Amino acid sequence: MSTLITWGVWTTAIVWSLLCWAALGLIDLASGLASGSTGTISDVLPMSESFARSLIDLADDLGEVFVVLVWLGGVVLILGGGALVKRFIAGAQRLEASQRRQDGIVTLKREPGQDHWKA
C-alpha cells in the first residue's frame, strides 16, 4: 500500500509540475504577443512604447514568480499530504497488529538472519 501511495504522490507531483510549466509557457507567449503589439500604441501616444514594453516585462516577471511560488506550494502540499497518509496507514497497521496480539492471535515471523521463529 505504501508503494502505491508513493507512486501516486510522485505521479501527481509530476503532472502538477507539467501544468505549471505549461502556465509559464503561456505567460511567455502572452507577453511576446503583447510586446509585438506595442507599435500600435506609439502611433497614438508618442514615447509610450518603451513604457508599455517595460510594463509588459514587469507583468511577465511577476507572473513567472507567482507561478513558481504556486508550483512550490502545490508540490509541498502534495508530498506532505502523501507523507501524512503513509504515516496514518503505518500507524493503523501497527494498531491492528497490537490488537491481534491482545486478542490472542499470534503471527509467527522469522526475521532475516535468525534461526528461530518469534511471535
DSSP file (Angstrom, degrees, kcal/mol; ACC not computed):
  #  RESIDUE AA STRUCTURE BP1 BP2  ACC     N-H-->O    O-->H-N    N-H-->O    O-->H-N    TCO  KAPPA ALPHA  PHI   PSI    X-CA   Y-CA   Z-CA
    1    1 A M     >        0   0    0      0, 0.0     4,-2.2     0, 0.0     5,-0.2   0.000 360.0 360.0 360.0 -38.0    0.0    0.0    0.0
    2    2 A S  H  >  +     0   0    0      1,-0.2     4,-2.3     2,-0.2     5,-0.1   0.886 360.0  51.1 -64.1 -38.6    2.9    2.3    0.8
    3    3 A T  H  > S+     0   0    0      2,-0.2     4,-2.6     1,-0.2    -1,-0.2   0.896 108.7  51.6 -65.9 -40.1    4.4    1.8   -2.6
    4    4 A L  H  > S+     0   0    0      2,-0.2     4,-2.4     1,-0.2    -2,-0.2   0.907 110.5  48.2 -63.0 -41.9    1.1    2.6   -4.3
    5    5 A I  H  X S+     0   0    0     -4,-2.2     4,-2.7     2,-0.2    -2,-0.2   0.913 110.8  51.6 -64.4 -42.1    0.8    5.8   -2.3
    6    6 A T  H  X S+     0   0    0     -4,-2.3     4,-2.5     1,-0.2     5,-0.2   0.931 111.3  46.8 -61.2 -46.4    4.4    6.7   -3.2
    7    7 A W  H  X S+     0   0    0     -4,-2.6     4,-2.4     1,-0.2    -1,-0.2   0.917 113.5  49.1 -61.7 -43.2    3.8    6.2   -6.9
    8    8 A G  H  X S+     0   0    0     -4,-2.4     4,-2.3     2,-0.2    -2,-0.2   0.902 111.6  48.6 -63.8 -41.2    0.5    8.1   -6.8
    9    9 A V  H  X S+     0   0    0     -4,-2.7     4,-2.3     2,-0.2    -2,-0.2   0.935 114.0  45.0 -65.8 -46.2    2.1   11.1   -5.0
   10   10 A W  H  X S+     0   0    0     -4,-2.5     4,-2.2     2,-0.2    -2,-0.2   0.874 112.6  51.7 -68.8 -35.4    5.1   11.3   -7.3
   11   11 A T  H  X S+     0   0    0     -4,-2.4     4,-2.4    -5,-0.2    -1,-0.2   0.921 111.2  48.0 -63.7 -43.2    2.8   11.0  -10.4
   12   12 A T  H  X S+     0   0    0     -4,-2.3     4,-2.5     1,-0.2    -2,-0.2   0.895 110.8  51.0 -64.1 -40.4    0.6   13.8   -9.1
   13   13 A A  H  X S+     0   0    0     -4,-2.3     4,-2.2     2,-0.2    -1,-0.2   0.884 110.9  48.9 -65.2 -38.2    3.7   15.9   -8.4
   14   14 A I  H  X S+     0   0    0     -4,-2.2     4,-2.3     2,-0.2    -2,-0.2   0.923 111.9  47.7 -67.9 -43.8    5.0   15.4  -11.9
   15   15 A V  H  X S+     0   0    0     -4,-2.4     4,-2.2     2,-0.2    -2,-0.2   0.911 112.1  50.7 -62.6 -41.9    1.6   16.2  -13.5
   16   16 A W  H  X S+     0   0    0     -4,-2.5     4,-2.2     1,-0.2    -1,-0.2   0.905 109.9  50.5 -61.2 -41.9    1.4   19.3  -11.3
   17   17 A S  H  X S+     0   0    0     -4,-2.2     4,-2.2     1,-0.2    -2,-0.2   0.898 109.4  50.4 -64.0 -40.9    4.9   20.3  -12.4
   18   18 A L  H  X S+     0   0    0     -4,-2.3     4,-2.2     2,-0.2    -1,-0.2   0.893 109.5  51.0 -65.0 -39.2    4.0   19.9  -16.1
   19   19 A L  H  X S+     0   0    0     -4,-2.2     4,-1.9     2,-0.2    -2,-0.2   0.911 111.6  47.1 -63.8 -41.6    0.9   22.0  -15.7
   20   20 A C  H  X S+     0   0    0     -4,-2.2     4,-2.0     2,-0.2    -2,-0.2   0.868 109.8  53.4 -68.0 -35.3    2.9   24.8  -14.1
   21   21 A W  H  X S+     0   0    0     -4,-2.2     4,-1.8     2,-0.2    -1,-0.2   0.895 108.2  50.5 -64.7 -39.5    5.5   24.5  -16.8
   22   22 A A  H  X S+     0   0    0     -4,-2.2     4,-2.3     2,-0.2    -2,-0.2   0.878 107.4  54.1 -64.1 -38.1    2.7   24.9  -19.4
   23   23 A A  H  X S+     0   0    0     -4,-1.9     4,-2.1     2,-0.2    -2,-0.2   0.893 106.2  52.0 -64.0 -38.9    1.5   28.0  -17.5
   24   24 A L  H  X S+     0   0    0     -4,-2.0     4,-2.2     1,-0.2    -1,-0.2   0.899 109.2  50.7 -62.6 -39.7    5.0   29.5  -17.7
   25   25 A G  H  X S+     0   0    0     -4,-1.8     4,-2.4     1,-0.2    -2,-0.2   0.890 109.1  50.5 -64.5 -39.4    4.9   28.9  -21.4
   26   26 A L  H  X S+     0   0    0     -4,-2.3     4,-2.6     2,-0.2    -1,-0.2   0.872 108.7  52.0 -66.7 -36.0    1.5   30.6  -21.8
   27   27 A I  H  X S+     0   0    0     -4,-2.1     4,-2.4     2,-0.2    -2,-0.2   0.927 111.2  47.2 -65.0 -43.6    2.8   33.6  -19.8
   28   28 A D  H  X S+     0   0    0     -4,-2.2     4,-2.1     2,-0.2    -2,-0.2   0.900 112.6  49.9 -63.5 -40.7    5.8   33.9  -22.2
   29   29 A L  H  X S+     0   0    0     -4,-2.4     4,-2.4     2,-0.2    -2,-0.2   0.929 112.1  47.3 -62.8 -45.6    3.5   33.5  -25.2
   30   30 A A  H  X S+     0   0    0     -4,-2.6     4,-2.4     1,-0.2    -2,-0.2   0.895 112.8  48.2 -65.6 -39.9    1.2   36.2  -23.9
   31   31 A S  H  X S+     0   0    0     -4,-2.4     4,-2.4     2,-0.2    -1,-0.2   0.867 111.0  51.9 -69.8 -33.9    4.0   38.6  -23.1
   32   32 A G  H  X S+     0   0    0     -4,-2.1     4,-1.6     2,-0.2    -2,-0.2   0.910 111.8  45.9 -65.7 -42.1    5.6   38.0  -26.5
   33   33 A L  H  X S+     0   0    0     -4,-2.4     4,-0.8     2,-0.2    -2,-0.2   0.897 113.9  48.9 -66.3 -39.8    2.3   38.8  -28.3
   34   34 A A  H >< S+     0   0    0     -4,-2.4     3,-0.5     1,-0.2    -2,-0.2   0.891 110.1  50.9 -68.5 -38.2    1.7   41.9  -26.1
   35   35 A S  H >< S+     0   0    0     -4,-2.4     3,-1.1     1,-0.2    -1,-0.2   0.846 106.1  56.6 -67.5 -32.0    5.3   43.1  -26.8
   36   36 A G  H 3< S+     0   0    0     -4,-1.6     3,-0.4     1,-0.2    -1,-0.2   0.736 105.5  51.3 -70.4 -21.6    4.7   42.7  -30.5
   37   37 A S  T X< S+     0   0    0     -4,-0.8     3,-0.9    -3,-0.5     4,-0.5   0.290  78.3  96.1 -99.9  11.1    1.7   44.9  -30.5
   38   38 A T  T <>  +     0   0    0     -3,-1.1     4,-1.2     1,-0.2     3,-0.5   0.671  69.4  74.8 -74.6 -13.5    3.3   47.9  -28.7
   39   39 A G  H 3> S+     0   0    0     -3,-0.4     4,-0.8     1,-0.2    -1,-0.2   0.819  89.2  57.8 -65.8 -29.7    3.9   49.6  -32.0
   40   40 A T  H <> S+     0   0    0     -3,-0.9     4,-0.8     1,-0.2    -1,-0.2   0.792 101.8  56.0 -70.9 -25.9    0.2   50.4  -32.3
   41   41 A I  H >> S+     0   0    0     -4,-0.5     4,-2.9    -3,-0.5     3,-0.7   0.887 100.5  57.0 -70.5 -38.2    0.4   52.3  -29.0
   42   42 A S  H 3< S+     0   0    0     -4,-1.2    -1,-0.2     1,-0.3    -2,-0.2   0.744  98.9  61.4 -68.2 -21.3    3.3   54.5  -30.3
   43   43 A D  H 3< S+     0   0    0     -4,-0.8    -1,-0.3    -3,-0.2    -2,-0.2   0.856 114.6  33.9 -68.7 -33.9    1.0   55.6  -33.2
   44   44 A V  H << S+     0   0    0     -4,-0.8    -2,-0.2    -3,-0.7    -3,-0.1   0.920 133.2  22.6 -86.5 -49.9   -1.5   57.1  -30.7
   45   45 A L  S >< S-     0   0    0     -4,-2.9     3,-1.3     0, 0.0    -1,-0.3  -0.936  80.3-140.2-123.0 107.0    0.9   58.3  -28.0
   46   46 A P  T 3  S+     0   0    0      0, 0.0    -3,-0.1     0, 0.0    -4,-0.1  -0.333  85.7  21.3 -64.6 150.6    4.5   59.0  -28.9
   47   47 A M  T 3  S+     0   0    0     -5,-0.1     4,-0.4     1,-0.1    -5,-0.1   0.526  97.3  99.1  71.3   8.8    7.1   57.9  -26.4
   48   48 A S    <>  +     0   0    0     -3,-1.3     4,-2.4     2,-0.1     5,-0.2   0.546  57.3  81.3-100.4  -7.5    4.8   55.4  -24.7
   49   49 A E  H  > S+     0   0    0     -4,-0.2     4,-2.4     1,-0.2     5,-0.2   0.917  93.5  46.7 -65.8 -42.4    6.1   52.3  -26.5
   50   50 A S  H  > S+     0   0    0      1,-0.2     4,-2.1     2,-0.2    -1,-0.2   0.873 112.5  51.1 -67.6 -35.4    9.1   51.9  -24.1
   51   51 A F  H  > S+     0   0    0     -4,-0.4     4,-2.0     2,-0.2    -2,-0.2   0.910 110.7  48.3 -65.9 -41.6    6.8   52.4  -21.1
   52   52 A A  H  X S+     0   0    0     -4,-2.4     4,-2.2     2,-0.2    -2,-0.2   0.899 111.1  50.7 -65.4 -40.6    4.4   49.8  -22.4
   53   53 A R  H  X S+     0   0    0     -4,-2.4     4,-2.5     1,-0.2    -1,-0.2   0.891 109.4  50.5 -65.1 -38.3    7.2   47.3  -23.0
   54   54 A S  H  X S+     0   0    0     -4,-2.1     4,-2.1     2,-0.2    -1,-0.2   0.885 110.5  49.5 -68.4 -36.3    8.5   47.9  -19.5
   55   55 A L  H  X S+     0   0    0     -4,-2.0     4,-2.5     2,-0.2    -2,-0.2   0.892 111.3  49.5 -66.3 -38.8    5.0   47.2  -18.0
   56   56 A I  H  X S+     0   0    0     -4,-2.2     4,-2.4     2,-0.2    -2,-0.2   0.914 111.2  49.2 -66.0 -42.3    4.7   44.1  -20.1
   57   57 A D  H  X S+     0   0    0     -4,-2.5     4,-2.4     2,-0.2    -2,-0.2   0.891 111.4  49.9 -63.4 -38.9    8.1   42.9  -18.9
   58   58 A L  H  X S+     0   0    0     -4,-2.1     4,-2.7     2,-0.2     5,-0.2   0.926 111.5  47.6 -64.6 -44.8    7.2   43.6  -15.3
   59   59 A A  H  X S+     0   0    0     -4,-2.5     4,-2.4     1,-0.2    -2,-0.2   0.887 111.6  51.9 -63.4 -38.4    3.9   41.7  -15.7
   60   60 A D  H  X S+     0   0    0     -4,-2.4     4,-2.1     2,-0.2    -2,-0.2   0.933 112.1  45.3 -62.7 -46.5    5.8   38.8  -17.3
   61   61 A D  H  X S+     0   0    0     -4,-2.4     4,-2.2     2,-0.2    -2,-0.2   0.916 114.5  47.3 -65.0 -43.8    8.3   38.7  -14.4
   62   62 A L  H  X S+     0   0    0     -4,-2.7     4,-2.4     1,-0.2    -1,-0.2   0.890 111.4  52.0 -65.9 -38.4    5.7   38.9  -11.7
   63   63 A G  H  X S+     0   0    0     -4,-2.4     4,-2.4    -5,-0.2    -1,-0.2   0.903 109.9  48.5 -63.7 -41.1    3.6   36.2  -13.4
   64   64 A E  H  X S+     0   0    0     -4,-2.1     4,-2.2     2,-0.2    -2,-0.2   0.902 111.5  49.2 -67.1 -39.8    6.5   33.8  -13.6
   65   65 A V  H  X S+     0   0    0     -4,-2.2     4,-2.3     2,-0.2    -2,-0.2   0.918 111.6  50.3 -63.5 -41.8    7.4   34.4   -9.9
   66   66 A F  H  X S+     0   0    0     -4,-2.4     4,-2.5     1,-0.2    -2,-0.2   0.917 110.4  48.7 -62.4 -44.3    3.7   33.8   -9.0
   67   67 A V  H  X S+     0   0    0     -4,-2.4     4,-2.7     1,-0.2    -1,-0.2   0.901 111.1  50.3 -64.5 -40.0    3.6   30.5  -11.0
   68   68 A V  H  X S+     0   0    0     -4,-2.2     4,-2.6     2,-0.2    -1,-0.2   0.908 111.8  47.8 -65.0 -40.9    6.8   29.3   -9.4
   69   69 A L  H  X S+     0   0    0     -4,-2.3     4,-2.5     2,-0.2    -2,-0.2   0.902 112.9  47.9 -66.5 -39.9    5.5   30.1   -5.9
   70   70 A V  H  X S+     0   0    0     -4,-2.5     4,-2.5     2,-0.2    -2,-0.2   0.902 112.2  50.4 -66.2 -40.4    2.2   28.3   -6.6
   71   71 A W  H  X S+     0   0    0     -4,-2.7     4,-2.6     2,-0.2     5,-0.2   0.936 111.1  48.3 -61.3 -46.1    4.1   25.4   -8.1
   72   72 A L  H  X S+     0   0    0     -4,-2.6     4,-2.3     1,-0.2    -2,-0.2   0.923 112.4  48.3 -62.0 -44.6    6.3   25.2   -5.0
   73   73 A G  H  X S+     0   0    0     -4,-2.5     4,-2.2     1,-0.2    -1,-0.2   0.900 112.3  49.6 -61.9 -40.8    3.3   25.4   -2.6
   74   74 A G  H  X S+     0   0    0     -4,-2.5     4,-2.6     2,-0.2    -2,-0.2   0.906 110.8  48.6 -64.7 -42.5    1.5   22.7   -4.6
   75   75 A V  H  X S+     0   0    0     -4,-2.6     4,-2.8     2,-0.2     5,-0.3   0.903 111.0  50.9 -65.6 -40.3    4.4   20.3   -4.6
   76   76 A V  H  X S+     0   0    0     -4,-2.3     4,-2.6    -5,-0.2     5,-0.3   0.925 112.8  46.4 -62.7 -43.2    4.9   20.8   -0.8
   77   77 A L  H  X S+     0   0    0     -4,-2.2     4,-2.5     2,-0.2    -2,-0.2   0.908 114.1  47.9 -65.5 -41.2    1.2   20.1   -0.2
   78   78 A I  H  X S+     0   0    0     -4,-2.6     4,-2.2     2,-0.2    -2,-0.2   0.961 117.9  39.4 -64.8 -51.0    1.2   17.0   -2.5
   79   79 A L  H  X S+     0   0    0     -4,-2.8     4,-2.1     2,-0.2    -2,-0.2   0.889 117.8  49.1 -68.8 -38.2    4.3   15.5   -1.0
   80   80 A G  H  X S+     0   0    0     -4,-2.6     4,-2.2    -5,-0.3    -1,-0.2   0.902 111.1  50.0 -66.8 -40.5    3.4   16.5    2.6
   81   81 A G  H  X S+     0   0    0     -4,-2.5     4,-2.4    -5,-0.3    -2,-0.2   0.900 110.2  50.7 -63.8 -40.3   -0.1   15.0    2.2
   82   82 A G  H  X S+     0   0    0     -4,-2.2     4,-2.4    -5,-0.2    -1,-0.2   0.897 109.7  50.3 -63.2 -40.1    1.4   11.8    0.8
   83   83 A A  H  X S+     0   0    0     -4,-2.1     4,-2.3     2,-0.2    -2,-0.2   0.896 110.8  49.4 -65.6 -39.4    3.7   11.6    3.8
   84   84 A L  H  X S+     0   0    0     -4,-2.2     4,-2.5     2,-0.2    -2,-0.2   0.906 110.8  49.4 -65.9 -40.7    0.8   12.1    6.2
   85   85 A V  H  X S+     0   0    0     -4,-2.4     4,-2.5     2,-0.2    -2,-0.2   0.920 111.7  48.9 -64.3 -43.0   -1.3    9.4    4.5
   86   86 A K  H  X S+     0   0    0     -4,-2.4     4,-2.3     1,-0.2    -2,-0.2   0.903 112.3  48.5 -62.8 -40.2    1.6    7.0    4.6
   87   87 A R  H  X S+     0   0    0     -4,-2.3     4,-2.3     2,-0.2    -2,-0.2   0.903 111.3  50.3 -66.4 -40.3    2.2    7.7    8.3
   88   88 A F  H  X S+     0   0    0     -4,-2.5     4,-2.2     2,-0.2    -2,-0.2   0.917 112.1  47.0 -63.1 -43.8   -1.5    7.3    9.1
   89   89 A I  H  X S+     0   0    0     -4,-2.5     4,-2.2     2,-0.2    -2,-0.2   0.898 111.3  51.1 -66.4 -40.3   -1.6    4.0    7.3
   90   90 A A  H  X S+     0   0    0     -4,-2.3     4,-2.2     1,-0.2    -1,-0.2   0.899 110.9  49.2 -64.1 -39.6    1.5    2.8    9.1
   91   91 A G  H  X S+     0   0    0     -4,-2.3     4,-2.3     1,-0.2    -2,-0.2   0.887 110.2  50.7 -65.5 -38.8    0.0    3.8   12.4
   92   92 A A  H  X S+     0   0    0     -4,-2.2     4,-2.3     2,-0.2    -2,-0.2   0.882 110.0  50.0 -66.5 -37.4   -3.2    1.9   11.6
   93   93 A Q  H  X S+     0   0    0     -4,-2.2     4,-2.3     2,-0.2    -2,-0.2   0.896 110.8  49.0 -68.4 -39.0   -1.3   -1.2   10.7
   94   94 A R  H  X S+     0   0    0     -4,-2.2     4,-2.4     2,-0.2    -2,-0.2   0.909 111.5  50.0 -64.9 -40.0    0.7   -1.1   13.9
   95   95 A L  H  X S+     0   0    0     -4,-2.3     4,-2.1     1,-0.2    -2,-0.2   0.902 110.7  49.7 -63.8 -41.3   -2.5   -0.6   15.9
   96   96 A E  H  X S+     0   0    0     -4,-2.3     4,-2.1     2,-0.2    -1,-0.2   0.901 110.5  50.0 -64.9 -40.5   -4.1   -3.6   14.1
   97   97 A A  H  X S+     0   0    0     -4,-2.3     4,-1.7     1,-0.2    -2,-0.2   0.906 111.7  47.4 -65.5 -41.3   -1.0   -5.8   14.8
   98   98 A S  H  X S+     0   0    0     -4,-2.4     4,-1.9     1,-0.2    -1,-0.2   0.856 110.0  53.9 -69.1 -32.6   -1.1   -4.8   18.5
   99   99 A Q  H  X S+     0   0    0     -4,-2.1     4,-1.8     2,-0.2    -2,-0.2   0.892 106.3  52.3 -66.6 -39.0   -4.8   -5.5   18.6
  100  100 A R  H  <>S+     0   0    0     -4,-2.1     5,-2.1     1,-0.2     4,-0.4   0.889 108.4  50.8 -63.8 -38.2   -4.2   -9.0   17.2
  101  101 A R  H ><5S+     0   0    0     -4,-1.7     3,-0.9     1,-0.2    -1,-0.2   0.891 110.1  49.6 -66.0 -38.1   -1.7   -9.7   19.9
  102  102 A Q  H 3<5S+     0   0    0     -4,-1.9    -1,-0.2     1,-0.2    -2,-0.2   0.826 107.4  54.8 -70.0 -30.5   -4.1   -8.6   22.6
  103  103 A D  T 3<5S-     0   0    0     -4,-1.8    -1,-0.2     2,-0.2    -2,-0.2   0.522 121.0-108.3 -80.2  -3.7   -6.8  -10.9   21.1
  104  104 A G  T < 5S+     0   0    0     -3,-0.9     2,-0.8    -4,-0.4    -3,-0.2   0.494  77.5 133.0  91.3   2.9   -4.5  -13.8   21.3
  105  105 A I      < -     0   0    0     -5,-2.1     2,-0.5    -6,-0.2    -1,-0.3  -0.801  36.3-171.9 -89.4 113.2   -3.9  -14.1   17.6
  106  106 A V        -     0   0    0     -2,-0.8     2,-0.5    -3,-0.1    -5,-0.0  -0.907  12.4-157.2-112.7 130.4   -0.2  -14.5   17.3
  107  107 A T        -     0   0    0     -2,-0.5     2,-0.4    12,-0.4    11,-0.0  -0.920  15.9-137.4-105.9 126.2    1.6  -14.5   14.0
  108  108 A L        -     0   0    0     -2,-0.5     2,-0.4     9,-0.1    11,-0.2  -0.664  25.4-175.7 -84.2 134.9    5.0  -16.2   13.9
  109  109 A K  B     -A  118   0A   0      9,-3.0     9,-2.5    -2,-0.4     2,-0.5  -0.954  19.4-149.5-130.1 148.8    7.6  -14.3   12.0
  110  110 A R        -     0   0    0     -2,-0.4     7,-0.1     7,-0.2     3,-0.1  -0.967  17.6-146.4-119.8 116.7   11.2  -15.2   11.1
  111  111 A E    >   -     0   0    0     -2,-0.5     3,-2.0     5,-0.4     5,-0.1  -0.479  33.9 -91.8 -76.9 148.7   13.5  -12.2   10.8
  112  112 A P  T 3  S+     0   0    0      0, 0.0    -1,-0.1     0, 0.0     3,-0.1  -0.394 113.7  21.4 -60.8 135.3   16.3  -12.3    8.3
  113  113 A G  T 3  S+     0   0    0      1,-0.3     2,-0.3    -2,-0.1    -2,-0.0   0.359  99.1 113.1  88.3  -4.7   19.4  -13.8    9.8
  114  114 A Q    <   -     0   0    0     -3,-2.0    -1,-0.3     1,-0.1    -4,-0.0  -0.752  54.2-155.8-100.2 149.0   17.6  -15.5   12.7
  115  115 A D  S    S+     0   0    0     -2,-0.3     2,-0.3    -3,-0.1    -1,-0.1   0.269  73.6  55.3-104.7  10.7   17.5  -19.3   13.0
  116  116 A H  S    S-     0   0    0     -5,-0.1    -5,-0.4    -7,-0.0     2,-0.3  -0.938  80.2-111.7-139.3 162.4   14.3  -19.4   15.1
  117  117 A W        -     0   0    0     -2,-0.3     2,-0.3    -7,-0.1    -7,-0.2  -0.669  30.2-169.1 -92.0 147.3   10.7  -18.2   14.9
  118  118 A K  B      A  109   0A   0     -9,-2.5    -9,-3.0    -2,-0.3    -2,-0.0  -0.975 360.0 360.0-136.6 155.1    9.4  -15.5   17.2
  119  119 A A              0   0    0     -2,-0.3   -12,-0.4   -11,-0.2    -9,-0.1   0.448 360.0 360.0 -84.1 360.0    5.9  -14.2   17.9
